[in-house]
Amino acid sequence: MTFVKKYLAWGAGALALLIAFIIALPVGKARGFDVSGFGNLPILEGGRVKPLDSLARNSLLLIHSRQGFRHDGRMVGPDEWILDTVFRPQVADQQPIFVIDDPEVISLIGGKQTKNRNYFSFNELGPHLDEVQKQAANAQPIAAQKRTRFQSAVVNLFDRVYLYYKLRNTLQLAGSPGLGWEIQSLGTPEADARHKDLIQLSHFRILPPLAGGSADAWQSVGQALEAGQTGGPLHPGLVPLAKLNAAYVANDPAAFNQALADMKGVVATLKPGAFDHASNELVFNRAQPFFVGLSIYFVAFIVLCISWLYKPELLRPTAYSLLFAGAIVHTLGLAARIILQGRPPVTNLYSSAVFVGWAAVILGIIVERMYRKGFGTAVAAVAGFASLIVAQNLGEGGDTMEMMRAVLDSNFWLATHVTTITIGYSGTFLAGAIAIAYTLRKHIVAKVDPETDRALADMAYGIICFALFFSFVGTVLGGIWADQSWGRFWGWDPKENGALLIVLWNAIILHARMAGYVRERGTMVMAIFGNMITAASWFGVNLLGVGLHAYGFTDSGFMYLVSFWITQVVFMGLCFAPARFWVQPPHAKA
């Protein structure tokens, strides 16, 4: 490759990194209000300190399925939305943020089904909330897996409405004159009742611990007002919060920004380290490294596909440089999560999807560096893209940096057992992806190339050896952890059985190949079947709802899992079929 072509190829990767960096830059003010600074305020929610921006993004994702929406001809971001919700609920109530797809639920609230997604505001739902609550109360006692589609949809809608209702009443009761009025009315009997309602409805705590208090003694507005009602000291953060409220309602950006600076001063005095952590997480939220990473992986795969038809000497290394850039972004995102959580990379189902994709991409980069045929780039890009798509869907369930459950609260075992066995998942999936590439190539490429076929088989075989080692070591480490936590090494738990199945299947593939029971094509078919076993062990057992590994249970995803299995069966059939089996051979001349 000439110097110019090499420069252009790696320049594409550098450009991708530059775009990723630009995305992470601070956003401008909305209507003159420092909404980003407001989102940077630290709060206590879900057992951990986080920026208000994280709560806004996660809540809007749960309610709206996106982290932003259009209203009145412009885009409203999560920080501006949370400002409207807590300080101007009369405005937030008009915003169409509730997405409803079920036709029976739409009929229940008096709406009309359209071809596009159906969005409703809180005001539109208001007249029908009693009926929604009644239907949800009837459905909630029923086990999630036994509910009808309507029952699941109405429970989901009620949960989202209740979340919104608590958010809008966290800093002030909706309909009250404002937080400043609440402070001025301290000492009256009516105020005491309002403060109790605020405490009950508060979804998060925004006031840091007072001097001398414990580290987790954060207060909600209701708790701080109740303390002032009983003659205790008024929390110093209440006054700047009231000023923020008044300035935002009065549409006074200058007063708002000054009050925000005062509030930051209070937080910095009472909880000095909270701002640093919140600022770091805010940058992580804004950068969205995993979304950027999957976008780069997608572009890398497209460029590689084009290289098979046009200018391979330029586009193939370009695709590799893009893959490398995506891996850098992916790695930085993974490292940021580790630093923010203070935990190893895999702590829940979401982070396992992120890590599985990362490990598969790193292995693919190594494979491509060894063979330089483009297949390592292809399978790595597809694996990285697919795993981050799975992570994006899992992230719609709420905070992905949730507090650890007691049984998992061990950094040592999370760093050894969980990380090791997840690398085993990655290796098994990557071997299956290479086998699928082998299958597709067999039916697409007209010219037979035994050397390339052998190289793909060698790649898959070597990665299966790698996956077997990590799966076996991870399973043994898991047994030791189980012995320490539950007093038994092995209990035939569904998750334990799934891990054992992966170990046994990888061992069977290697023994079948070494003993001559299968050759090149048979190895590939078995590697594809390994995808099915790994998917069942990784996600399938979480659909059962039984076992001690309850941290990852989910009620959705069964159809996705079955669909994935069907695609793998199709690939296995194609691998068994003769090469280009749909092409009719030429008739012999008489």
C-alpha positions, 0 to 999 in steps of 0.5 A: 500500500502506498503512503497516501492510501495508508494515510487515507485509510487511517485518516478515516479512523482518526476522523471517526474519533474526532466526531466522537470527541465533538459529540462529548463537548458541552451543549449550549444553553436552552433559551438562555438557561444553563440546563446542562449545569442544572443537570450536573447537580448531584442527587441521591436516587436508587441508592447511589449519587448521580447527576440529575442528568442521569435521572432525567435521561433514564426516566425519559427513556422509560417513559418516552423510549428516547432521550429527547422529543420534539415539542412546539417545533424544537427539540427538548433534551432530558435536562430541559424536560426535567426542569419543566417537570419539577418547576413548571409541571403545567408546561410538562403536562402538555408535552406528548411524552407517553408512548402507547402502542397497544391498540386496546390501551389506546382505546381505553384512553379514548385515543385513535390508532395511527400508523406512526407511534402514538404519543400522549401528554399527561393532560390527555391521559388525565381523564382516563387515569382512574380506569388505567389504575383500575385495570393495572390493579387487576393485572398486577397480581398476575405473574408477568409471564401469564399476563395478556398483551393488554394487561402487560401494556396497561401495567407498563403505562401505569408504572410510567405515569406514576414515575412521572407523577412522582418526578413532578411532585418531588421539589414542589407539589404540583399546583402550589405557588412554588417552593419559595411559598412553601418556605415562607409558610413554615409553621402553619398546620397546612404546611405540615400536611403538604410536607408529608405529601412531598416526602411520600411522593419524592423520587430523589433527594437533591439536598446533600448531607448537612455538616456532621451528617452521614455520607448517605443522609441526603434529604428530599425537599419534603424532609428538609421542609419538615425539619424546618417545620419542627423548629430545626435548622433550615437546609442551606440548599432550600433558598437557592432551590426556591430561587431557581424555581422562581426564576425558571417560572418567571423566564429569567435566565440571569436570575436562574443561572445565578441561583444555580451558581449559589446552589453549586456553592452549597453542594461544594461546601457540604459534599465536596466530592459529589460534583466531581463524580456528577461531572464525570458521569455527565460527560459520559452521558453526553458522549454516549460512547456505546451508541457512537461505537456501534455507529462506527462498527456499522460504518466499518462493516459497510466499508468492508462490504464495498471493498469486496467489490471496489478498490479492496487495497484502499477500503479494506484497511480503511474498514480496519482503521474504522474498526480500530476507532470503534474499539477505542471508543468502546474501550473508553466507554467501558473504562469510564463505567468501571471508574464511575461505578468503582466496579469490574466491567460486568455487574449486570445483564447490560454491562455483560452485553457491552463487555461481550461485544468488546471482547469479541471486537478485540479478538477480531482485531487480533485475528485480522492482524494475523490473517489480513483477509478482512474476515476478522474485521467483518465478524468483529464489526458485526459482533460489536454492533450486535452486542451494543444493539442488545445493550441499547435495548437492555438499557431502556429498563432504567439505570444501568449503573444500579447498586449491586445486590448483596450476593454480587457485592464482591469486586474480587469475584466480579473481576475473576469469575464474571469477567472470565466466563463472559470472555468465554461467551465472547469467544464462543460467539466470535467462533460462531460468527466466523462460521457464519461468515464461512457459510455465507462466503461458501454460497456467495463467492463463485470462485472456490478458494480452499486456502481462505476456507482453511484459514476461516476454519483455523480461526474458528478452531483457535478461538474455540480453544480460547473460549473453552479455557475461559469458560472452564476457568470461569465456571470453576471460579463460579463454583468456588464463589457459590461455595463461599456464598451459599455453602455448596460448590454446585447446585444445578442452578439454571445459570450453572447448568448453562455455563456447564453446557458451554464448556461441554459443547466447546470440548465436544467440538475440539474432540470431534475435530481431533478424532476425525468425526468432523472436518472443516464444514462439520466444525463450522456447523457445530460452532454455529450451534454453539451460538444457540447454546451460549444465547440460551445460557446467557439470556435464556435462563433469565427468562425462567424466573427460577434459581439463585441467580435472580439478578438478571431475570427478565420477562421480555425477550423470549421472541427475540431469543427464539428468532435468533435460534431460528436464524442459527438453524437456517445458517446450519442448514446452509452450511450443510448444503452444497456450495451455491446449491441454488445455481443450476449446473449446465446441461450436457450437450447431446 
